Amino acid sequence: MKHTVSYACDKCRNSSYEEGDMRVTGGFLTKIFNIQNRRFTFVSCTECGYTEFYKRQNSGVISNVIDLFTN
């Protein structure tokens, strides 16, 4: 996949990377009910594997309710 953003890994200076999204639970109750209410985007170097995470805004109550019933 070609990317239009200029990227250089902080560790090895490689210019190719992969990106994706990740959702995780936050507190005690979200762990019990498996509600993944914290969202992150990650960028990972394809050469050395160094990965950076960027916090994203929560998607809202409706998404959390759907998570509750689909997990």
C-alpha positions as CSV (number, residue, x, y, z in Angstrom):
1,M,0.0,0.0,0.0
2,K,1.4,3.4,-0.9
3,H,1.1,6.2,1.6
4,T,1.2,9.9,0.8
5,V,2.5,10.9,4.2
6,S,6.2,11.1,4.7
7,Y,7.3,8.7,7.4
8,A,10.7,7.8,9.0
9,C,10.9,5.3,11.9
10,D,12.4,6.9,15.0
11,K,14.6,3.9,15.6
12,C,15.8,2.6,12.3
13,R,14.8,5.4,9.9
14,N,12.9,3.0,7.6
15,S,10.3,4.7,5.4
16,S,7.6,2.0,5.2
17,Y,4.9,1.4,7.8
18,E,1.6,-0.2,8.5
19,E,-1.3,1.5,10.3
20,G,-4.4,0.4,12.0
21,D,-7.0,0.9,14.8
22,M,-7.2,-0.8,18.2
23,R,-9.9,-0.7,20.9
24,V,-9.4,-1.6,24.5
25,T,-11.3,-1.5,27.8
26,G,-10.6,1.3,30.3
27,G,-11.9,0.7,33.8
28,F,-13.2,-2.0,36.1
29,L,-16.8,-2.0,34.8
30,T,-15.8,-1.9,31.2
31,K,-13.5,-4.9,31.8
32,I,-16.3,-6.9,33.4
33,F,-18.7,-6.2,30.6
34,N,-16.0,-6.3,27.9
35,I,-16.9,-2.8,26.6
36,Q,-14.0,-1.5,24.6
37,N,-14.4,2.2,25.1
38,R,-10.9,3.5,24.4
39,R,-9.7,3.9,20.8
40,F,-6.2,4.2,19.5
41,T,-4.6,4.4,16.0
42,F,-1.2,2.8,15.6
43,V,1.7,3.3,13.2
44,S,4.2,0.4,13.0
45,C,7.5,0.2,11.2
46,T,7.6,-2.7,8.8
47,E,11.4,-3.1,9.3
48,C,12.0,-3.1,13.1
49,G,8.4,-3.2,14.5
50,Y,8.7,0.0,16.5
51,T,5.0,1.1,17.1
52,E,3.5,4.4,18.1
53,F,-0.1,4.7,19.5
54,Y,-2.3,7.8,19.1
55,K,-5.4,8.3,21.2
56,R,-8.6,8.8,19.4
57,Q,-11.9,10.3,20.5
58,N,-14.5,7.9,21.9
59,S,-17.2,7.0,19.4
60,G,-20.1,7.4,21.7
61,V,-22.7,5.5,23.7
62,I,-24.2,3.7,20.8
63,S,-20.9,2.1,19.8
64,N,-20.4,1.0,23.4
65,V,-23.9,-0.6,23.5
66,I,-23.2,-2.4,20.2
67,D,-19.9,-3.6,21.7
68,L,-21.8,-5.0,24.7
69,F,-24.1,-7.1,22.6
70,T,-21.6,-8.2,19.9
71,N,-18.7,-9.4,22.1
